[in-house]
Amino acid sequence: AVGRNRETHQQDLYEAIERGDFPKWTLYVQVMPETDAEKVPYHPFDLSKVWPHKDYPLIEVGVMELNRNPANYHAEVEQAAFNPASVVPGIGFSPDKMLQGRLFSYGDAQRYRLGVNHSLIPVNAPRCPVHSYHRDGAMRVDGNFGGTLGYEPNGYGEWQEQPDYREPPLKINGAADHWNFREDDADYYSQPRALFRLMTPAQQQMLFDNTARAMGDAPEEIKRRHIANCTECDPAYGAGVAKALGL
């Protein structure tokens, strides 16, 4: 399908929405008590690891449904500014390194791409009006909070902070220093092993074939090193990749 039209998936999504066959996805979260984070045998904020469902079952929180296509692509898509730092009160941020980097980089990129007041663009603006200390800057077109004061505390009771909405605390202990999590979590194989053994034979064969295609032009030394890693997960995994690579 992609050979005939490289936007196949885009077209399918657009046409499904147009005919009223709205795609939707059920959203789940997993919850781990803070005390567990210090006891689990893996680094809970390592993106390459998963939280086992038997220990932390999926909790359904809602459904995301796409029920209309953009009326104006520039206004609603090209000017959209999704940011993981934009959260509702009560949600804090984990020490996940990838998340911590994105909390800064997304907003920074959006200020460059759309301007310092990109949150005023209708597609990014909150549904409920908010008061903030964010004032001035290029393309400030909403009145800029008029003559109200721009600092707090002040003698007029304006712009009082609401401590109930502060970010939840993150518990830490010990000295802050560079930390190589690999010293505490060097298990790179148990979770891939479990995933491989959950696959059907057809899924395993697809994994072998996809790996061989992706490594087609790699030096043989690299291929053999990868086969060794696969074998550490499961001998059948290594053998399947080796056969697909013709080694």
LUMZAGU-402622 format. One line per 4 residues: number of its first residue (from 1); their letters; for each residue x, y, z of N, C-alpha, C. Coordinates in steps of 0.1 Angstrom, whole numbers, m for minus. Atoms other than C-alpha are relative to their C-alpha. Layout:
% residues N
NUM) a) X,Y,Z,X,Y,Z,X,Y,Z | ...
//
This chain:
% residues 247
1) avgr) 8,m12,0,0,0,0,9,13,0 | m9,m12,m1,28,24,9,7,2,m14 | m7,m1,13,44,17,m25,m9,8,m10 | 9,m7,8,13,32,m42,m3,14,5
5) nret) 3,m13,m7,7,60,m17,7,1,13 | m8,0,m12,32,69,10,m8,6,12 | 9,m5,m10,4,87,29,m12,m9,3 | 11,9,m1,m17,56,31,m7,1,13
9) hqqd) 6,0,m13,m22,57,68,m8,14,3 | 6,m13,m2,m30,95,68,m13,0,m7 | 13,0,8,m56,90,40,m10,m9,7 | 10,9,m6,m72,60,58,m6,7,13
13) lyea) 5,m7,m11,m75,81,90,m10,11,m4 | 8,m11,5,m89,111,72,m14,m5,m5 | 13,5,6,m115,91,52,m9,m7,11 | 8,7,m11,m126,71,83,m7,11,8
17) ierg) 6,m10,m8,m133,103,102,m11,7,m8 | 10,m7,9,m151,119,72,m13,m8,m1 | 12,8,2,m175,90,69,m7,m4,14 | 6,2,m13,m182,90,107,4,m13,7
21) dfpk) m6,11,m7,m162,59,115,11,4,9 | m10,m7,m8,m144,76,143,9,m10,7 | m10,9,m7,m112,59,155,1,4,15 | m1,m4,m14,m108,57,192,9,m10,7
25) wtly) m10,8,m7,m83,43,217,m3,1,15 | 2,0,m14,m88,33,253,14,3,7 | m12,m4,m7,m63,50,276,1,m6,14 | m2,6,m13,m48,32,306,13,6,6
29) vqvm) m13,m4,m7,m22,41,332,4,m11,10 | m5,9,m11,m1,21,356,4,9,12 | m3,m7,m12,4,32,392,10,m8,8 | m10,7,m8,35,23,412,2,9,13
33) petd) m3,m8,m12,37,34,449,15,4,1 | m14,m5,m1,68,55,456,9,m10,7 | m9,9,m8,81,29,481,4,m12,m9 | m4,11,9,81,2,453,11,4,m9
37) aekv) m11,m4,10,104,23,431,14,m3,6 | m13,3,m6,132,16,456,3,m15,1 | m2,14,m3,126,m21,457,m1,m9,m12 | 1,8,12,118,m33,422,14,m4,m6
41) pyhp) m14,4,5,147,m52,405,4,6,m13 | m4,m7,12,148,m29,376,m2,15,2 | 1,m15,m1,151,9,371,m14,4,m5 | 14,m3,4,114,20,370,m1,11,m10
45) fdls) 1,m11,10,122,51,349,9,m2,m12 | m7,3,12,143,34,323,m9,m3,m11 | 9,2,11,125,37,290,0,m13,m7 | m1,14,7,137,3,278,m6,m11,9
49) kvwp) 6,10,m9,120,m14,307,m15,2,1 | 14,m1,m2,83,m22,314,m4,m3,14 | 5,4,m13,63,m25,345,m9,m12,m2 | 9,12,3,48,m60,346,m14,2,4
53) hkdy) 15,m3,m3,10,m59,344,m5,m8,12 | 4,8,m12,7,m86,371,3,7,13 | m4,m7,m11,24,m63,395,m7,14,1 | 6,m13,1,9,m30,383,m10,0,m11
57) plie) 10,2,10,m23,m37,364,m4,13,m7 | 5,m12,8,m36,m13,337,m13,5,7 | 11,m7,m6,m61,12,351,m6,8,m11 | 6,m7,11,m86,25,325,m4,14,5
61) vgvm) 3,m14,m4,m89,63,326,m9,7,m10 | 8,m6,10,m108,71,295,2,m4,m14 | m1,3,14,m112,70,257,3,12,m8 | m3,m11,9,m96,92,231,m6,m3,m13
65) elnr) 7,2,13,m118,96,200,3,12,m9 | m2,m11,10,m110,116,169,m13,1,m8 | 14,m1,6,m144,129,157,m1,11,m10 | 1,m10,11,m135,156,132,14,2,m6
69) npan) m13,m4,6,m108,165,107,2,15,1 | m2,m15,0,m91,199,108,m7,7,m10 | 7,m8,10,m110,226,91,11,9,m7 | m11,m7,6,m77,245,85,13,m6,5
73) yhae) m12,7,m4,m45,226,85,10,8,7 | m10,m9,m6,m22,255,93,m4,4,14 | 4,m5,m13,m43,268,122,m1,m10,10 | 3,10,m10,m51,235,138,11,m11,1
77) veqa) m10,10,m1,m21,213,130,14,6,0 | m14,m5,1,10,233,120,3,9,12 | m2,m9,m11,4,257,149,m2,m7,14 | 2,7,m13,m3,230,175,13,m1,8
81) afnp) m12,1,m9,21,229,205,m3,m9,11 | 1,10,m11,19,197,225,12,1,9 | m11,m2,m9,40,200,256,m3,m9,13 | 1,9,m12,45,173,284,0,8,13
85) asvv) 0,m8,m12,50,202,308,m13,6,4 | 13,m5,m2,14,212,304,m9,m11,7 | 8,11,m7,m4,191,331,m11,7,9 | 10,m5,m9,m35,195,352,5,m1,14
89) pgig) m5,0,m13,m30,202,389,m1,m14,6 | m1,13,m7,m20,172,410,9,m10,m7 | m9,9,7,3,156,384,14,6,1 | m14,m4,m1,41,158,391,8,m7,m11
93) fspd) m8,5,10,70,148,370,10,m10,6 | m9,10,m5,91,116,375,14,4,m4 | m14,m3,4,129,116,373,4,m7,m13 | m3,5,13,127,99,339,9,10,m8
97) kmlq) m9,m9,7,157,114,320,m6,5,m13 | 6,m4,13,138,115,287,m11,10,3 | 11,m10,m3,108,133,303,6,13,5 | m6,m12,m6,130,157,322,6,9,m12
101) grlf) m5,m7,11,147,167,289,m11,7,m8 | 11,m5,8,114,171,271,m8,11,7 | 7,m11,m7,99,193,298,5,13,m4 | m6,m13,5,123,220,287,0,1,m15
105) sygd) m2,m1,14,129,212,251,m12,3,m8 | 12,m2,7,93,211,239,m4,15,0 | 3,m14,m1,85,246,252,10,9,m7 | m10,m8,6,118,260,240,m1,0,m15
109) aqry) 2,1,14,112,247,205,m12,7,m5 | 12,m6,4,77,260,204,1,16,1 | m2,m15,0,88,295,215,8,5,m12 | m7,m4,12,112,295,186,m9,m1,m13
113) rlgv) 8,3,12,87,280,161,m13,9,m1 | 13,m7,0,55,299,171,0,13,8 | m1,m12,m8,66,327,194,m3,m2,14 | 1,1,m15,66,334,231,m14,m1,5
117) nhsl) 14,1,m4,28,337,232,m7,m11,m8 | 7,10,7,20,305,214,m11,m6,7 | 11,6,m7,m3,295,242,m13,8,m2 | 12,m7,3,m27,322,230,m6,m4,m13
121) ipvn) 6,5,13,m32,306,196,m11,m9,3 | 12,7,m4,m67,292,197,2,m15,2 | m2,14,m1,m56,256,191,7,m4,13 | m8,3,m12,m33,258,221,m6,6,13
125) aprc) 5,m7,m11,m53,281,244,m9,m9,9 | 8,8,m9,m70,266,275,m15,4,m2 | 14,m3,1,m108,263,274,m5,10,11 | 3,m9,m11,m110,281,308,10,11,1
129) pvhs) m10,m11,m1,m94,315,311,8,m2,13 | m9,2,m11,m64,315,334,7,13,3 | m8,m11,m3,m45,341,353,14,m5,2 | m14,4,m2,m7,339,352,9,12,0
133) yhrd) m10,m11,1,24,360,355,6,3,m14 | m6,m1,14,31,356,318,m7,12,m7 | 5,m12,7,28,390,302,10,5,m10 | m9,m7,10,41,411,273,4,m10,m10
137) gamr) m5,9,11,61,396,244,m7,3,m13 | 6,m2,13,55,397,207,m13,m7,m2 | 13,6,4,20,390,194,m9,m2,12 | 9,0,m11,3,396,228,m12,7,m4
141) vdgn) 12,m6,6,m32,402,215,m13,m2,8 | 12,3,m8,m55,394,244,m3,11,11 | 2,m10,m10,m53,427,264,11,0,10 | m12,0,m9,m22,416,284,m4,2,14
145) fggt) 5,m1,m13,m43,415,316,m1,14,5 | 3,m14,m3,m49,452,314,9,7,10 | m8,m8,m10,m38,474,343,2,m8,13 | m3,8,m13,m36,446,369,15,m1,2
149) lgye) m14,1,m3,m4,441,387,6,m12,m5 | m7,12,6,22,417,374,9,m6,10 | m9,6,m9,38,406,406,m9,m4,13 | 6,5,m12,29,389,439,11,m4,10
153) pngy) 11,m6,m6,27,395,468,m1,15,m2 | 3,m15,1,11,430,466,m10,4,10 | 9,m5,m10,m10,452,488,m14,0,m5 | 14,m1,5,m41,448,466,m7,m14,m1
157) gewq) 6,14,0,m47,410,469,m1,m5,m14 | 1,5,13,m42,405,432,10,m11,m3 | m10,11,4,m26,374,417,5,m8,11 | m5,9,m11,m25,354,449,2,m14,m5
161) eqpd) m3,14,3,m8,321,445,m9,m10,7 | 9,10,m6,m29,290,451,9,m12,3 | m10,11,m4,m6,265,470,m6,m14,m3 | 6,13,3,m31,237,464,3,m5,m14
165) yrep) m2,4,13,m21,237,428,15,m2,m3 | m14,1,2,17,235,433,3,m15,m5 | m4,14,4,36,205,418,3,m8,12 | m2,9,m11,36,175,441,15,m2,3
169) plki) m14,1,m3,70,170,459,5,m13,m5 | m7,12,4,95,144,447,10,m4,10 | m8,4,m11,111,125,474,14,m4,m5 | m14,4,3,149,122,473,8,m2,13
173) ngaa) m9,1,m11,177,112,496,14,m1,m4 | m14,0,4,214,114,497,5,12,m7 | m6,m11,8,237,137,478,m4,m1,m14 | 3,m1,15,229,149,443,13,m1,m7
177) dhwn) m12,2,7,256,137,420,m3,m8,m13 | 2,7,12,261,121,386,m2,m15,4 | 3,14,m3,246,86,387,m1,m8,m12 | 1,10,11,251,57,363,m9,m11,5
181) fred) 9,9,m5,220,37,368,4,m15,m4 | m4,14,4,237,7,351,7,m7,11 | m7,6,m11,256,2,383,m10,m8,9 | 10,6,m8,223,m7,400,m9,m9,m8
185) dady) 9,8,8,205,m23,371,7,m4,m13 | m7,5,12,225,m43,346,m7,m11,m6 | 8,11,5,197,m67,337,m6,5,m14 | 5,m4,13,193,m62,299,m8,m11,m7
189) ysqp) 5,12,7,179,m96,291,m13,m6,5 | 12,7,m6,151,m107,314,m13,5,m7 | 12,m5,6,124,m84,300,m1,m3,m15 | 1,4,14,133,m90,263,m3,m15,m1
193) ralf) 3,15,0,133,m128,271,m14,m3,2 | 15,2,m3,98,m126,286,m8,4,m12 | 8,m5,11,85,m106,256,2,m10,m12 | m2,9,11,101,m130,231,m9,m13,2
197) rlmt) 7,12,m3,85,m160,248,m15,2,0 | 14,m2,1,51,m143,247,m5,0,m15 | 4,m1,14,52,m140,209,m4,m14,m6 | 3,12,8,36,m166,186,11,m3,m10
201) paqq) m11,3,10,59,m184,161,0,9,m11 | 1,m10,11,46,m161,134,6,13,3 | m5,m13,m5,54,m130,154,16,m1,2 | m15,2,m1,89,m144,162,7,0,m14
205) qmlf) m5,0,13,95,m151,125,1,14,m6 | 0,m14,5,85,m115,117,11,8,6 | m11,m7,m7,110,m103,143,13,m4,m6 | m13,4,7,138,m124,127,1,7,m13
209) dnta) m1,m6,14,130,m111,92,2,15,0 | m2,m14,m1,127,m75,102,14,4,5 | m14,m2,m5,160,m77,121,10,m2,m11 | m9,3,11,177,m92,91,0,11,m10
213) ramg) 1,m11,10,164,m64,68,7,12,6 | m5,m12,m6,174,m37,92,16,m1,1 | m15,2,m1,210,m52,96,6,m4,m13 | m5,5,12,214,m60,60,14,5,m4
217) dape) m13,m5,5,244,m37,53,10,2,12 | m9,m1,m12,260,m39,88,12,m9,m2 | m12,9,1,295,m54,91,m4,m13,7 | 3,13,m5,295,m91,99,3,0,15
221) eikr) m3,0,m14,311,m84,133,m12,5,8 | 11,m6,m7,282,m62,143,m12,m10,0 | 11,10,1,257,m89,131,2,m11,11 | m3,11,m9,274,m116,152,m1,5,14
225) rhia) 2,m6,m13,275,m93,182,m15,1,4 | 14,m1,m3,238,m87,179,m6,m14,2 | 4,14,m2,232,m125,175,3,m5,14 | m4,4,m14,251,m130,208,m9,6,10
229) ncte) 9,m6,m9,229,m105,225,m14,m7,0 | 13,7,1,197,m122,212,1,m14,6 | m2,14,m6,211,m156,223,m1,1,15 | 0,m2,m14,215,m142,258,m15,1,5
233) cdpa) 14,0,m4,177,m135,258,m6,m14,m1 | 5,14,2,168,m169,244,7,m6,m12 | m8,7,11,188,m194,223,m8,0,m13 | 8,1,12,159,m197,199,m1,14,m7
237) ygag) 0,m13,6,159,m159,194,13,2,m8 | m12,m2,7,196,m159,185,1,m9,m12 | 0,9,12,192,m189,162,m8,5,m11 | 9,m5,10,163,m173,144,6,12,m8
241) vaka) m7,m11,6,182,m141,138,12,m4,m9 | m12,5,7,213,m159,127,m4,m7,m14 | 5,7,13,193,m180,101,m5,11,m9 | 5,m10,9,176,m149,88,11,8,m6
245) lgl) m11,m7,5,209,m132,84,10,m9,m9 | m8,9,8,224,m163,67,13,m3,6 | m13,3,m7,251,m168,93,m1,m13,9
//
